[in-house]
Structure formats: C-alpha cells, structure tokens
C-alpha cells in the first residue's frame, strides 16, 4: 500500500500537488457521501458541488498532462 501511494504521489519532478489535492478532495467527497447516506448529516449542496468540480478538473488536468508528455516525446524523436 505504501509503495502504491508513493508511486501515485510521485512524478518525475517529485510530489505532484495536483494529484494530492485531487485525492484529498475525492476523499472528502466520499466522506460527505457516506455521512449523508448513513447518518443523515447533510452537506450544503454548493460545497459538495464545488468539491466535485475540484475533483473533475484535477483528474482532467492529470490526464491531459500525460497525453501532452507523450506528444512532446514523440515530436522530439521525429526531429532527430
């Protein structure tokens, strides 16, 4: 588990703040969902929606970053 978390948080440059913030936001969403489901503690809709947007945008930037890296490396190989 520790190895998985290290590989998840590490990139070539070190700890990725985008990944860390996205994981924390996702965990908070999951906690909010579970508390609403089992203990009837409601979370303001605006707070839940904003956290959902943070997770969606964070995941989108992480995925887009990976595709951009592949394009850059393939362009460099074509120039050589």
C-alpha positions in Angstrom: 0.0 0.0 0.0 2.8 2.4 0.9 4.5 1.7 -2.5 1.3 2.4 -4.3 0.8 5.7 -2.5 4.4 6.7 -3.2 4.0 5.9 -6.9 0.7 7.8 -7.0 2.0 10.9 -5.5 5.4 10.9 -7.2 6.1 12.1 -10.6 9.4 12.7 -12.3 9.7 16.1 -10.6 8.6 14.9 -7.2 5.3 15.2 -5.3 2.5 16.5 -7.6 0.3 19.0 -5.8 -2.5 18.4 -8.4 -2.6 14.8 -7.6 -2.5 15.4 -3.9 -5.3 18.0 -3.9 -7.4 15.8 -6.2 -7.1 12.8 -3.9 -7.9 14.8 -0.8 -10.9 16.4 -2.5 -12.1 12.9 -3.6 -11.7 11.6 0.0 -13.7 14.5 1.3 -16.5 13.9 -1.2 -16.6 10.2 -0.3 -16.8 11.0 3.4 -19.6 13.5 2.7 -21.5 11.0 0.7 -21.1 8.3 3.4 -22.2 10.6 6.2 -25.2 11.7 4.2 -26.1 8.1 3.4 -25.8 6.5 6.9 -26.0 9.3 9.4 -28.3 11.8 7.7 -25.9 14.6 8.1 -26.4 16.9 5.1 -23.7 18.9 3.4 -24.6 22.1 1.7 -25.2 21.4 -2.0 -22.8 24.3 -3.0 -19.9 22.9 -1.0 -20.5 19.4 -2.4 -20.7 20.7 -6.0 -17.6 22.8 -5.6 -15.6 19.8 -4.3 -16.9 17.7 -7.2 -15.6 20.3 -9.6 -12.2 20.3 -8.0 -12.0 16.5 -8.4 -13.2 16.6 -12.0 -10.8 19.4 -13.1 -8.0 17.8 -11.2 -8.5 14.5 -12.9 -8.8 16.2 -16.3 -5.5 18.1 -15.9 -3.7 15.0 -14.8 -4.9 13.0 -17.8 -4.2 15.9 -20.2 -0.7 16.3 -18.8 0.0 12.6 -19.5 -1.1 13.0 -23.1 0.9 16.2 -23.6 4.1 14.4 -22.4 3.6 11.6 -24.9 3.2 14.2 -27.7 6.3 16.1 -26.7 8.4 13.0 -26.6 7.2 11.7 -30.0 7.9 15.1 -31.5 11.4 15.1 -30.2 12.0 11.7 -31.7 10.7 12.7 -35.1 13.1 15.7 -35.2 16.1 13.5 -34.6 
